[in-house]
Amino acid sequence: MEPVLLLPLLGFIALAALSLIVLRRAGRLIATTREIQGFRAAVRDLDERIGMSLDGAAQRIDSVRRQQLSAEGLGDTISATSDAIGLYTDEARALKGPPEATAIAVDIVTDLGRAKRAIDMVEHGATILASVRRGQRELEAQTSIKRGYLNLIHAREAIARHAARAEALEVGRSPKHSWQPLAPELNEVQDDASNHTI
């Protein structure tokens, strides 16, 4: 083949290869953008439901703390909130996202664990308060309820901050196959959290 004919052919092949590379990168960018949007939406939805559960529980706990509601009135609230936290934790563990999202999901699971320990502390205080009326045990009960209430509020605020981080997440230069379920890291966090108390 003559060089005069070979040059245009090589140019066409180079242009086609370059176009293919550009199209593949653009496709990956679009796919990653969609996945980030999906992660944001999942975290936003989860945060809204967590907020409804924890805020509602905190209001009732505060009523007991201020002696506007009896300790016996917290039983159903504590049970429902504990169950909800368990479901939210499972959802957070199932989140999929880029490596940058892993830290957000791990932090959500960590603070849900903190919320669960706060509810357990409130339950401990409410149980004592329901069985005694005066004395040292009453002070212990009130302290337990107050600490649990404050820890629940702090956990809720922290989860809201994690949701804001998810909203600010941008497409990074992650490797092609970096997206994966976040469960392995989150299970390690859960194991660590179970060994700590408030």
C-alpha positions, 0 to 999 in steps of 0.5 A: 500500500502506498504511503499516501493512502496509508496516512489517512487510514492511520489517521482514521484509526487513531481518531476512531480509537480516541473517540472510543476512549472519550466515549467510554470515559464519558459513559463511566462518568455518567454512570458514576454520576447516577450512582452518586445521585442514587446514594444521595437520595438513599441517604436523604430518605434514610435521614428523614425517617431517622429524624422522624423516629429519633425526634419523636422519641426525644420529645417523649423522653424530654416530657418524662425528664421534665416530669410531664409524662410518667416513666411508664409511658415510655415503654412503647416509645422505647420499643418502637425506637429500638426496632426502628434503629435496627432497621435503619442500621440494616439499611445503612449497611446495605448502602452502595457508593463510591469509596468516598461514600464509605466513610459516610455510611460507616459514620451513619451506622456508628451514630445509629449505634450511639442512638441505640445505646442512648435508648438503652440508657433511657430504658434503664432509667425509666425502669428504675424510675417506675419502680422507685419514687424517692432516694438515691435510685431516683437520682440515678434514674433521672441521670440515666434518662437525661444522659440518654436523652442528650446522647440521642439528640447528639446522635441525631444531629451527627446523622444529619451532618452525615446526610449533608456530607452525602449531598455534597459528594462529588464525582471523584477519580475512583477506579472503574470497579470501586463501587461496592456494597459497604457491608464489610466495613460496616460490620466491623464498625458494628462489632467495635461499637458493641464493645463500647458503652456511652 
